[in-house]
């Protein structure tokens, strides 16, 4: 679960999202979308309730100036970043290729967090790693 202002994002065990927007106007009640559609902008990939190449296990919100919903894909040790309103895929944060990758091979990422100054923390194989200047 993560919250941004009046918006609530719920990640379900099967990897789909529910989004809710609190309404403070009595004539327009609070509304939820379940399942929410993830917009996949990559060529050859399709949008949908889930993505074909990802099973998400954690959700967080990246703070302004470029806010977004971030989802952890543990098997590829990747983080998918979506726009906060449209849930459009903006970018992927992937491990470095080959020998440059400091993350343990064949280990699932089990947790992630972003600091207010855009430092990414990721927990893999019992160790904590970080990356700075994450967009």
GIRA-V313569 format. One record per helix or strand of 3 or more residues. SS is the DSSP state (H for helix, E for strand). FROM is the first residue (numbers start at 1). LEN is the number of residues. Records with the same first field share a line. If there is no record, write none. Layout:
SS=FROM-LEN + FROM-LEN
This chain:
E=2-3 + 7-5 + 17-5 + 31-4 + 56-7 + 68-6 + 78-6 + 88-6 + 109-6 + 120-5 + 127-5
H=98-3
